Amino acid sequence: MGYNARVEGFRDDEFPMLKDSVYLDHAGTTPYSKSLMDQFVNDMTSNLFGNPHSASPSSQLSTTRIEDIRLRVLRFFNADPAEFDLVFVANATAGIKLVADAFRAAPGGFDYAYHQASHTSLVGVREEARNSLCLDDQQVEGWLEGSCPFEVDDGERPVLFAYPGQSNMDGRRYPLSWAEKARARGQSRTYTLLDAAALVCSSPLDLSLADAAPDFTVLSFYKVFGFPDLGALIVRRGAEEVFNSRRYFGGGTVDMVVCLKEQWHATKSQFLHERLEDGTLPIHSIIALDAAFDVHKQLFGSMRDVAAHTSFLSRRLYHGLKSLRHGNREPVFVLYSPDPEVNNSDIGSGPVIAFNIRNSLGAWVSLTEIEKLATLKGFHIRTGGVCNPGGIASALGLQPWEMMQNFSSGFRCGSENDILAGKPTGVIRASLGAMSTISDVDRFVDFLNEFYRDVSPPARVVKPPPFSRNISRLHIHSISIYPIKSCGRFEVPPGADWEVRPEGLAWDREWCLVHQGTGQALNQKRYPKMALLQPSLDFQKDIIGVPCMLARFPPGGQGKSMRHAKAHLQKHQLPTPPTRPVLPGSFPPSPPDSDTEKSAISRRILLSNESPILTITLPSVSALNEQIQLVKPGSPEILPAVFRANIVLAPAHDTPLSSPSPYAEDAWSSLMIGPHEFEMLGACRRCHMVCINQETAEKSEEPFVTLSKTRRFEGKVFFGVHMGLKECNVAGQFPTVRLTLITLIEHKEHLDTMPPPDESVSPKNEYFWQPYPSQAPFLTRLAWSVDLLTSLRGAGWNFAIPTLPHPPLPTPNNLHPRPLQHPSRPPRPHPLVSRTDTSRSPTYRHFLLTRLRALALSWFIIDFLTIFIRLDPYFVLGPDYYNQHHPILFHLQQQYPSMPSPTPRPHHPHDQKYMCLVAVIAGLHLYASFAQLVLVFLLRDLDPNGVKTELWANPTLFGGFTGCVLDRGLAGFWGGSGRRRG
């Protein structure tokens, strides 16, 4: 029976916790088997294990078992006990720290070099060193061949070189031979520290050649077996001298300690592990290793069997991701892991695939949103920096200044805003293990294919259904407050006037439940049953009726506790101009770090996540339910309560025809509730908390799964809008809202966004700004380069200055249509003439006529001027010869018998210069008109990106004389230098 079939046969019994899940985070820790836990429990209940630091039978049994297991671990790695010693530690990081402490105690300190793919725990050692360097592959090889990476090479000071056997980020493996080469350098005492934690998860580690082995090797057993939570430090006996300078000693590591009158101690010296294992060992965890080795061999065979299986799965996953492409043939994934098929066969690569996702327009998809959806669908993956700062920076092209700028902008490990300044801040990591199967890989690829591969081009923006006027009759369907953050709602009773404050509705999210151990506020994401806590307000007693430990947040906050709204208009709510063709080499303004530059004002909030008030509309909820029913007929209806909105709006009963279309709230800029105006602050970003039934606290996939397909913009999922009171109170009085009031809500959209039909924009293409597609196929990169080289005015000219008539800055369009403009308002047409008087043609007929006219006129002017130039001695003889009144040369008299005498004629001294200028301008017009006609009408099918044939990309050559040259001089002559009108 094959390995995969064998695992499929026992996995449900041995790993019941994996039911309905796909676990792809074996690089973090691998699941433990049922047989392992059963055998360990049987061992614990059948034997009495005491503290090893005693002579009792139970203590001696513990000592015997620990030493036997120590030997078993060494043999597992083919390490000769005569050449190596093994020290039990908490995990690999604890082993690294133990080595770092020893080097720090050395006289004179030590120098430290580490590979850029090192885990954070290896990077941290640099803080203990006198000098430290981060090296890439080439620098390591150069150093090992004899060059010194340190500015000052002190031969007396030891050097520690640390590197991973396998990158925990992308699975790339590094030569174990580096240890031997480093030891052979000879210039100084160089020691090697190998982080084998990621390597030993699914690959054998052979330490049989002691002279070629690392001096220190660290690993974690829970990455191999899942249990116990234990690590090891394997020390080559030739490097034990490093620990002679260690000062600290703990219980069980000394033979004698003198404290009274004198201070002296004698450290144990027979075995290194006796000196380093401070205090009582984790007895039961070490003993669990016996069961771990036994069960692992029974289930999976040897580590070579595991390595072969995971290598096969890794190739399948890699090529499964690599083969997925959007409908426009652009790749879905940017892969950072090496191709298992082409990687060095002697080293190989581990079963780890690191990647990011781009949509069909090239925009990055948020890691946070991917992890939210993966969690709902039962996939366990790792996203973010994965504790590998050097590897992440190298893979993503993040310079140190960019990472520090991201930190200054508020980015932290685990932040939801994981795409800053147009670059992702982390990766998606899928890692495979011994119990992974082919079905795991295929299900994961199918999941990514379903949700992140765009089959068809992005939909063009459509107009909402027509209204008779710019006012929709709505009423407030319900008002809810959530006095305790993440707990149940309190619905405002009909007829009650409810106060609205700058920080939100009165009493809304003013309390929270806190964890007594950490003091952190609890939330429904982690504790779904919080939805069952239903508060009630007793206005007579002024108390809140929930039997829990509560913490109250004062309204508005004070000092460091003050909180402000984070809501802002998202890109999909901003004016969206028609998308344009790929513009290689163009340089639009750099995008801000967030979706908008900043909010108009800083608003105080209580314990809400983003804004004072959250609003949804029933038409949007109904549309969402319809979309769910199309895919999953018979699914339970999604109630508005799951969105935990403060205000739910519904169409007025008496005017159903004037109700807003679904998601029309995205385009609102403000609304009026009675006499009070509320400002719309932006769309609400959603997480899988919306999948918690607020009545039962049960969690399901919907509606987040459908929202991920229909309401994903810029890689983020949105539903509902944030809003806040536009004006503050007067004389201490706050406005109120009432449920029963039929409210006339006037909404004003952000900006006009729908241009009229224009032949200068082709309906067959979707266009966007595109940097150099370094990860794209060769033909795509060739087309990009050809498009740039054939640009008449050079890179960035047409779009860095206002030569084009109002080309709106393109942004990647989202995948789904949305209402952007109220149809009753006439659209604002894009002007045909720019502020520099450069014009574009609205139709191909107009373009043809103007270019033919310019061509004919330029030809006539050049022909006319040629006759005068050929007969004018100024041009034939040159200005110096002409001004000296020399006679006409004989051969010129023979060739041009009608040429006049070189005697200056009575004309203005600059006539010839004006003639030259007119000839140059006419020549440029002749060339440009002819080139544009050929390009637009004859070479349309050869244009690689469909850009150069568009009318809007072929404006007139020069700007206006009056508005440009007179105002701006020469710069204005070439197109103007002012800012483009927006």
N, C-alpha and C positions, 0 to 999 in steps of 0.2 A: 504494500500500500504506500502511495506517495506521501510525502511530508504534508502537503496541503490537505489531502483527504483525511489523513490521520488527525490533524488538528481540528478540522471541521467535525470529525466524529466525536471528539471528547470535549470540545470547547464549551458547549452548553452546560455540561456537568461540572467541569473543572473551573470555569470562569462564569458563573451565573450572573455576576455583576455586569457582564458585557451584553446582556440580553437587550435587544433593541438599540444597541449603541455601536458605534464604530470608533474604536480607541486608536488615535494616531498621535500619541504623545509619549512614546516609549523612551525618547531621549530625556524626558523629565523623570519618569519612573514607569516601570512596567507593572501590570497587574499581577497579583499573587494568586496562586491556584488553591482550590479547595483542598486538594490532597496535601499540599504543603502545610496549610493551617491545621488540618486534622492530625497529621503526623507530629507537628510541633505540640499541639495540645496533648496528644497521647504521651509524648516524652515528658512534658511538664507534670502531668498527673501521675506518671509512673515512677518518677525519680524525685529525690529531694536534693536540691542544689543549694549549697551554702556559699558564704563569702570565701573566695579563694585564700584570703589572708589568715588562714587558720589551719589547724591540724585535725579538725573533726572529720568524720567520714563524709559528711555532706560537702565540706569544703574541699577535701581531697578529690571527691568525685568531680566537682566543678573544675578544679585545677587540671585533672587528667583530661577531661573532655575539651577544655579550652586549648591545651597544648596539642591534642590530636587534631582539632579543627584548624589550628594554626598551620600545622604541617599539611593538612589537606588543601588548604588554600594555596600554599606555595606550590604544591604539586599540580594544582589546577592550572597554574600559569607556567608550569615546567621550570620552576625556580628551585635550584639546589639549595637545601637548608644550610649547607656549608658555605655558600656564597651570598645568601640573602637572609635577612631577618624581616619579620612582619610585625607591624605595630597596629593594633586595633584602635580605630578612632571613630568619631561620630559619623563622619562622611568625608568625601574627598577634600572639601574646603578645610576641615579640621586638620587633615594631613598636611595640606599646603601651609597652613599657619604654623604647624609644628616645625616644619623645615625653615620657614621664614624667621621664627623666633631664634632658632639655633644660629643662623647666619648673622642675625642682628647682634648676637652676643659675642661674635668673633672680634678679636682686637683689630681695630681699624675699619670694622664694618665690611661691606661687600658691595660689589657692582652687580647689576642685574640687567639681563636682556631677556625679552619675552617676545614671542611671535604675535603678530597682529591679530591672529585668529584665536587668541587665548580667551578663556572664560574670565569673567570679571574677578573671580577669586584669584586667578594668577596675576591679573593686572594689579590687584591691590598690594602685592608684595613690593612693588616699586616704592611705596611710601616708607619702607624700612631700609632701603638701599642708599648708599652714598651717591651712586650714579645709576641711571636706568635708561634703557632704550627700548623702543618698540620697533621690531624688524619684520619686513616682509620676506618672502621666499628668497628673492635674489640677494637681499642683504644678509640673510642667514648663510647662504651658500658662500658668499664672498668672505664673510667672517670666518667660517670654518676652513676656507682655503688659505687663510693667513692674514687677511686684512683686519685691522683693529677698529671696531665700531665706536669705541670710546675715545674721547679727545685725549685723555691721559690714561695710559695703560700701566697701572701700578702692579708690577709682577708679584708683589707681596700680598696684595689684596685678592681674596678669592672672588671668582665670578660664578654666578648662578645663571644658567640658561634654562628657561622654562618654555614649553610648548605643548600643545595638545596632540595626542595620537590621532584624534579625529575631531574636527570642528563640530561643536554642538549646534552651530547655526545652519550650516549647509552640508554637513557630512563629508567634507573634503578631508582626506587623510594625509598625514605628513610622515616623512621617512623616520623609522626608528633608528636608522643608521646615523642620524645626526648626533646621537649620544656618543657613539664611538668616535666620530670625527671631532667632536668638541673635546673629548678626553685626550685626543692625540695632538691637540694644538701645541702644547708644550710651553707657550709663552708664560702662562700663569696657571694657577690651580682653577680649573674650570669644571663645574659640576652641572649635571643636567637633572631637571625635574620634569617628568612626563605626567601630564594629566590624561589618564587612561579611562576616565569615568564614562565618556561617550563611546570610546572604542570597544570596551569590554561588554557593552550591552548586547551586542550581536556578533561579535567576532572574537576568535581566540587570541590571546596574548602570549607570546612565546618568549620566555626569559631564560632559555636554556643556555645561551652564550653569555656568561656573566661579564666578560670583557667588553661585549658590545651592547650591554643592557644599560638603561638609564641608572643614574645613581639613586634617584628617588622616584617612585611610581605611586600615584594616588588613584583611588577608585572608590566607588560606592556600590555596595552589594544590592541595594534596593533597585538599582537600574538594571541589574541582571536577573534577579529572582522576584522582585516586588516586595519581598520581606526576607530578612529583617532590615530595619533602618540602621544600617551600620556601614562603616567604611574601613579602609585599610591603607597603611603606608608601608610599601615594600622598599627596604633600604639595602643597597648593595654594600656588603661588609667593607669593601674598600673605601667607602665614603662615611663610615661610622664616626671618623674623627671630627666631623663637622659638629657633632653633638657634644664634644668634650667641653665646649665653652658654655653650654647651657647652664644657667644659674638656678632656675626654679626647680624645686623637687616637691613631689606630692607623696601621699601615703602609698606605701608599698614599693617605692622606688629607691629606698635607702636601707642600708644595713645598720646604721647607727646615727643618732642625732643627739648632740649635746646642746642644752639650752641654758643651764644654770651657770652663772659666772663666766663661762666661756661659750662661744658659738662655733660649733664644728659639726660636720656630718660626713659620713662615708657613703657614697653612692654605690648602688649595686653595679657590678662590673662583668658578670658572667655573660649576660645577654643584653643586647641593646633594648629590646622591648621591655625588659624589667626596669630600665631607667626612664623610659618615655611614657609608659602607661600609668599616668598619675591616678591615684585613688582606686576605688573598686571598679573593676571592669563591668561593662554591661553584660552580665553573665548570661542571662536568658536570650539576649539577642545573638550572642556568639553561638550558643548552643543551637539556636534556630537554624544556623547555617548548615548544620548536618542534614536536617530535613530538606533544606533548600537545594543542596547539591543532589541528594537522592532523588527527589521528585523531578527536578529539572532534567536529569538524565533519563528518567523513566518516560517522561512526556516528550522530550524533544531530541533525545540522543546527545551527540557531542556538539560542541560549539561550532565545529565546522559545518555540521548539518544546519544549524541555525543561520550561520553566515551565508550558506548557499541559498537557503530559502528567502531570507530577507533581501539578498542581492537580486534575486529574481523579481521579487515584488517591487523593489526600488526601480528597476528598469521598466517594469510595467507601468508604474505610476508616473515616472518621468516622461515616457513617451506618450502616455495617455494625456498628460497635460500639454505636452508640446504639440500634439496633433490638433488640439482644439483651436479653432479660429472663428472669428466673428463672420457675419454674413458678408462684410467688405474685405475678407481675407486677412484682416489684421489679427495678430496673435492675441489670445485672451490673457496669457500669462507671461510674465517676465521671470524666467527661471534663473536662480543664483547658484544652484547646486551643479556640480560638474556632470556631464553626460556619462552615465555608467558604462556606456558602450565604448566610449573613446578615451576614458580615463586610463592613466598608467596602470597596466595590469599587475605590476609588482606591488603597488600600494593599494589601488582600488579606491573606492569611496563607500561611505557608510550609507545605511538605509534611511537617509534624511533628505527630504526635498524642501528647499526653501524657495518661496516665490512670492510675487505680488500679482494683482489683477488690474488690468486696464479695461475700460469699456471700449466700444467700437470707435469712439472718437479720441481715444488715447488718454482719457482722464483716469487717474488712479481711483480705485475703489477703497473706501475706508476699511481699515483692519477691524475696527470696532464693530462696524455693521456686519462684516463677514462673520465675526465670532458670535455675534448675537444670533444670526440666522443658523449658523452651524450648531449652536447650543440647542436651539429648538428642534432641529432635525436629528439630534443624537450623535453629532460628530464631536469628538474631543481632539482639538488641535491647539497649537500654541501660536500666539501672535505677539508682535511687539519686538523689543530689542533682544529677547531671549538670552539676556546676560552675556552678550558677546559684543562689546562696544566697538572693537576694532574691526571685526568681521562685518558688522552692520554698516559702519562708516565706509568701508571699502566697497561693499556691494552696492550701496545706494549712492555712492559718490558724494557723501556728506563731508565737507571740510570742517576743520575744528571751529572756525568762526561761525559756520552755519549751525552747528550743534549748540554752541554757546548762545547764539541768537535765539534758537528755539527754546532753550531753557529760560532766557530772559523774557520770552514771550509767554511763559507760563506752562510750557510743556514739561510734563513729568512722566515717569514710568507708569503706564496704565492710563494715561490721559486719553479721553475720547477724541480729542482733536489731534489726530495722528497724521494729518497731511498738512505740512506747513511750507509756505513759499514754493508750492508746486512740487514738493518732494515728499514721499512717504518717510516716516520716521522708524519704521520697523518692517518686518516680513511676516509671512505666514509660513509656519513650519509644520510639516507632516512627517512624523518619524514612525518607523515600523519596528516590530519586535517579533519574538519567537512565536507568539500565538496569533499574529496577524495572518490574514488569509487573502486569497485572490478576490473574494467577494467584498472584503473591506476596501480594497483598492478600487474596484469597479464601482462600488456604491459612492465613494467619495468623488470619483471623476464624474459620475452621472449627476451628483448633486451640484457640482460646479458648472457642469454643462447646462443644467436646467435653469439656474438662477443668474449666471454671470456671462453666458455667451449670447450675444445679440445676433439673432438669426437674420433679421431684416434691418435695413437702415433705420436710423432714428426717425420717428414720425414728425412730420412738419406741424408747426403750431396751427391749431384750428381755432376759429372764433366760436364763442359760446352761442347758444340759441338767442335770437333777437329779443330785445325788450322794447317796450314802448317808451320808456324813459329811464333815467339814471337813478331811480329810486325803487327799491324793492320793499314790499310790505312784509315784515317779519314780526314775530313775537318771541318773547323769551319763553322757551318751553320749560326750562327748569333752572334753578339756581342751587348750586351745591357748594358746601365748604367742607374742608377736611381738617378739622381742628388739630388732629394728631397726624403728623406726617406719616404717610404710607398706610394709615388705618382707614376704616370705613368712612363713608361720607355722612354728613348731616344735611338733609335736604330742607331748604328754606320753605316754610309753609306758605301756602297761597295767601295773598293779602298782606304779607309782612313786608315792611320797608327795611331793606338791608343796606347798611352803611358801606360805602366804597371809599377806601383810603388810598393814598399814593402807593402803599406797599401791597395793596390787594383788598379783597373782601374782608370785612371785619371777622376776626376769629379764625381766619383760614390759615392752616399750617403754622400755628403759633406754638404748638407743643410737639414733642417727639419722644419716642421711647429710646432709651440709651442702654447700651450694654454695660453692665455693672463692672466688668473687668477692664474694658478698653475705654469706656466713656463715649464710644462712637454711636451715632444715631443709627437705628435699625431701619431697614427698608424692605419693601415687598419683593424686590429682586431676589434677596437671599432668604427671606422669611415670608412666603406667600400667605400663610395663615393670619398675617396681620390684617388682611382684608376682612376677617371675621370680627374684628374688634370694632363695634359700632358705638361711637360716642353719642351722647345726648347732651344738649345744653339746657341747663336750668337757670333761667335768667333771674329767678327769685333768690337763689342761693349764690349765684355767680361762681359756680363750680362746674367742672366737667366730669361726667359720670363714667369713668373707666377705672377699674381696679388694677392700675399699673403704676409703676414708678415713672413719673413724668419729669421732663425737663422743659422749662418754658423759655422761649426765645423772645426777648423784649421787642415790641414793635419798633421797626426801624433799626434795631441793633445799636450798640454803642462801641466806640473805639475799634479794637481789632475784631470784634464780633460782628461788625457791620457787614451786611451782605448786599450786593447789587445785582440787578438783573443782567443776565448774559444774553437774553434774546435779541436778535437782530434780523433784519431782512436777509433771507437766503438768496442765492444767485437765481434760483428758479422763480423768485418773486420780483426780481428786478427786471427792467426793460430788456427784452430779448430781441435784438435786431436780427434780420435774416442772416442765417449762417452763410459763411463765405467759403470759397475754395481754399484748400491748403495753401498757405502762403509761406514757402520756405524762405528763410533768411530775413523775414520781417521781424521787427522789434517793437511790439506794442509795450505799453507801460507794464512794469512788473506787477503781478497780482499781489494784493495784500495778503497777510498771513491768515486772515479770517475772511468770511464771506463778504463782509463789508468792512470799510475802514474803521468805523466806530459808530456807536449809537449816538443819536442826537443828544440825549441827556442821560445822566446817570441816575437810575431809579433804584431806590432801596426796596428790598424784598425781605420776607421773613424766611421760612424754611422751604419755600418752593424751590424747584431746581433752577428755573430760568427767568421767570417773569411774575408780575403781580397777579395776572388773571389769564386763565386758559379757556379758550372758546372753541366750540365745534358747532357744526350745522347738521341737522338731520338729513338734508339731501346728500351730503357727503357720506354719512353713515349708510344710507340706503344704497348708494352707488357701490360702496365697498361690499355690502352684503350680496348685491347682484353679481359682482365679480367673483365672490367666493362660491356662489351657487353655480356659476358657469363651469367652474373647475371641479367642485365637489358638491354635486347635487345632494340635497338632504342634510347639509351641514347645519348645525345649530345657528340661530341668528345671533349676530354680534350686537350686543346692546351698547348704547352710548356710555353706560357706566364704566366700561372697561378703559375708556380713555381718561377718566378721572378729571373731566373738565369742570370748571366753575360755572360756566354759562353755556347752555345748549340752546341754540337758535333754531326755530322752525318756521316754515312759511305761514303767513297769516291765513286763517281759515276762509276769509271772505275774498281773497284774491289769489287763488292758487296759480293762476297763469303768470303772475309777476314774481314768483319765487325764484331765488337764485339757482343757477345750475350747480351740480356737484363741484366742490373745490373752488367755487367762485371766491371764497374768502381769501384765497391766496393773493388775489389782486387788490384787495381792499387796503386802503391806507388809513382810513378812520371810519368810525360809525357813530351815529347819534342814538343814544337811548334816552328818550324823553328830551330834556334840555341839555343833557350832559354829553360831552364829546369824549370818545375813547380813541386812543391812537393804537394802530396795529403795529406791533413790534417785530413780527416775523413769525415764520412757521415753527411748529413744535417738532423737534427731533424725537423720534420714538425708539424705544427699546422693547425687549420681549416682555416687559411688565404688562403690556396691553393684552397679553395672552392669559392673564390670570382672571378667572371668573370672580367678580367681586362679591358674588353671593355664596359661592362654595369654596373659594380659594383653590380650586383645581386649575392646573395649567395645561394648555394645549398649544398647538402650532399657530392657530389663527387668532387674531387677524394679521400677525406680523409677517407670515409667509406671503400672503397676498399683497400686503403693503410693500414688501420688498420687491415685488414684481411690478407694481403699478404706481407706487409713490416714492420711487428712489430717484433722487436728484443729487448729482455730484457724489454718488456713492453713499448717500445718507438717506434715511427713511423719514418722511415727514407726514404728519396728519394733525390738523387743527392749527390754530393761530394763537399767538400771545398778544395780549393787549394790556393797556394801562390807562388810568385816568389822565387826561391831557392837562387839566388845570388843577392846581392845588386848592385847598379849602379856603374859604373866605371867613375871617373872624371866627376860626375854630369850628366851622360847620362843614361837615363832609356831605356830599350828595348821597342819595340812596337809589336803589333800583327795586322794582316790585315785579313779582311773577305774573300777576294777573293783568298787568298793564299791556295793552296792545301797542307795541312800540313801533314807531316809524324809524327804521334804520336807514340812514343815508350813507352809502359807502362811496368813497372816492378812490379810484384806482391810482396806483403809484405813478405811472406815466403812460403816455400813448406808446404802443409797441408794435402795432400792425401796419406796415407800410402798404401802399396800394400795389396792385400788380405792376410789375416792371420787367420788361424783357431783358434788362441788363443783369437780372439774377436768374440763372437757369434753374428750372424746377426739377431737373433730373439729378441734381447733386446736393449733398449736404457738406458744408465747408467749415473749417475751423483753423485756428492758428496752430501751427505744427513746428516744433523744434526739430532738429536733425534726428531722424528715427534710427538711432544707433542699433536698436535691437531688431529692426525690421529686416525682411529678406533683402537680398542684393538688388533685385529689380526695383523695389520700393526706394531704397537709398539712391540708386542711380537716377530714378525719376526725380527725386528731390533735388539732387545735385544739378541735373540738367535744367530743371525749372529755375534754379537760382542763377545759373550761368547765363541763361537766356533773358534775364531781366534787363530791360533797356537801360534803366538808371542805376542798377546796382542794388545790393542788399539793403533793405530797410528804407530806401529812398521814398517810395510812393506812400509809405504809411508812417514814417517818422515825422514828416512834415505835411502840411495840408494841401497836397496837390490833387488828391482825389476829392470829388464832391461828396462830402459827408459819408465816408464808408464807416458805418458804426462798428465799434470794436466787437469782433465775434467772440462768443463764448460757446463752449461745447454744449449743445442742446441735450436735454434729457430725453429719455426713451419714450415718454408718454405725453400726449397732448394735454394742455391745460388752458383754462381761460386766462387770457392776458389783457383783454381790453373790452370795455363795454361797447357793444356795437352801435349804440345810439349816438356815440360820440364820433364824429368823422375822424378818420385816421390822419395823422400828420405825415404828409408825403416827405420822402427824403429829397432834398433839393438836388437839382441837376447841375447847379453851379456852386463851387466851393467858395469859401471866404477869400481865396486868392484868385477867383474868377476862372479857375480851371473848370471845364465843363465835361460832362459825359453825355452819351447818347442814350435816350430811353428805349429806342427801337433799332433794329438792325437796318431798317430802311433809312432812318436818319443818319446812322453811322456811315452807311455806304455813300450817301449823298455828300455829307460833309468831308469825308476823306477823299472822294473823287474830286470835289471842288478844290480842296487844299492841294491835291496832287497836280491838278491842271494849272492852278495859279502859281505854284512853286516852280513848275516846269517852265512856264512862260517867263517868270522873273529871271530865272537862271539863264535861260536862252537869251533874253534881252540884255542882261548884264554881261554875258560872255562876249557879245559883239563889241561892246564898248571897252571891255577890259583888254581884249586882243588888240585893239587899236590905240590904246592909251599907253604912251611911253612910260608912264608912272609905274604900271604893272609889269611892262615888258623889260624895262631897263633897271627898275628899282628906284626907290625914292632918292638915294644919294646921287646916283648917276644922272637922274632926271633933273635934279635941282642945280647941277653944275653946268647945264646947257651944252653938253657934249653932242656932237652930230650923231645922227642915226647910223648904226653900224651897217656895213654894206650888205651882209647876208640878210639883215632884217628888212632893208629897203627892197631887196629882191623878193622876199617872201611876203611882205606887207607893203605893196607900192602906195597904198592909200594912207599909210601912217603919217600923221602930221609931224611937223617939225617939233623938236623937243623944247621949243620956246614955251614957257609957262603961259597958260591961257588965263583970261580974266574970270576965274571962278573962285568960290570959297575955298580956303586952304584945306578944309576937312571933307570935301566932296568925295574924294577917293575912300576915305575911312568909312563914311556912311555907306558908300557903295559896297565895301567889304562886309560891313555888318549886315546889310540887307541880303547879300549873297549867302552868308553863313546861316542866317535864319531861314531863308528859303531852302537851302540845302538840308537843314535839319528837318524841316516840315516835309520835304520830299521823301527823305529816308523814312521818317516815322510813319507817314501816311501809307507809303507802299508796304512797309513791314507789317503794320497793323492789318491792312487789307489781306495780305498773304496769310498772316497768322489766323485771323478770324474766319476767313472763308475757304482757304485752301488747305490749311493744316489742322483743322479742328479734330480730326480723328487721330492725329499723331500727338496731340497734347497729352502728356502722361498723367496730369492731375486734373485736367479740365479747368485750369485757372486762366491761362493766358488768352483763351478765346472768349472769356466773359466780357461783355461790354463795359461793365463797371471798372474792369481792370485795364481798360484802354481809353483813358481820358485824352483830352487835348494836350499838346506838348507843353505849352507855356501858360502862365497865368496872365491876368489882365495887366495892362500897362499902368493904368491910373491907380488901381488899388494895391499894386505890388511894387513896381519900379519906383514910382514917385515916393512911396512911403518907406520902402525898405532897400532901395538901391539894388545892387547886384544880386544880393540874396533873394530879393523879391522877384527879380527877373527869372531866376531859376525855380521859382515855385512858391516863394514866400517863406517866412520864418516864424510866423505867429503860431499860436496853438490852434489846433483844429476845433472848429465849432462843434459842440456835442449835442 
